[in-house]
Amino acid sequence: MYCWFNPDSGDAVYRADSADTDLFFSSVGDAERFLKQQAVQDAEKDYTKMCLYEVNVQRVEYAITVLMDQSGIDDFQ
C-alpha cells in the first residue's frame, strides 16, 4: 500500500468521488499515474514536494477497546 504525503506541510494526496475517499494506492504505478493526473487537472497546486510512502499495515489496537474505554462501558462489567 502506498500514499503521497508532504512531510513538511502534512498534506496528502487522495482520491475522492461522490461515495468514497481513498488515501492509499495498491501499486507505485497507480500512485504515479494519479499524481500526474492531479498535477495536470490542478496546475495551480504544487505537487513537487510530495513523497511516495510505502505503508506497512500493523495493528496497533482494536476499536472495541477504544470504544469501551471512551464510553465507560468497562465500569459495568
N, C-alpha and C positions, 0 to 999 in steps of 0.2 A: 504494500500500500504506500502511496506517495502523496505529498501535498506541497503546494507552493506557499512559502512563508517568507516574510521580510523580518529578520531578527531585529533590525534597528527600529522599525515602526510598529511591529506586532501585527501588520496587515497580512491577510491571507487571501488567496485567490480561490473562489469557489464557484461551482456551477449551480445555477438556480433556475428552476422552471416553476410553473404555477403550482405544482404539487410537492416539490421536493427541493432541498438544498443539500449539496454534496461537496464536502471539502476534499475528499480523497479520490485518487485515481488508481486504477488497477495496474497500470504499467507506466514506465518512463515515457514511452511513445505517446500514450494517451494524454499524459500531463503536458508534454511538449506541444502537441497539436492544439490543445485547448489554450495554452498560454499564447501561442501565435495568433489564434483566432481572436482572443480577447484584445491583444495589442492592436490588431487591425480595426476591430469594432470600436474600441475606445482609445483612440490615438492620443487623447489629452492626458491619459494616465501613464505614469512612468512605471513600467514593469521591470526595468533593468536591475533593480536591487532585490528582486525576488530570488529565492534559492529553493531548489527542489530537495525536499527531505524525504527520506525513507522512514516510514512509521512502523515501529515494532510494537505490535499489539501485545500488551501484557496486562492481565487482570490485576487491578490494584485493590478493589474491594467490591462487594456485592451491593446492589442498590437497596436490597431489603434491609441491610444493616444500617445504611444511612437513613432510610425512611423510618425505621423503627426508632432509632435514636432521636431523630428530629421530632417525632410526634409524641414521644414519651410513652410509647407502647410498652417498652421494657418494664415500666412501673406496674403494669397489670399482669405480668407473668409470674 
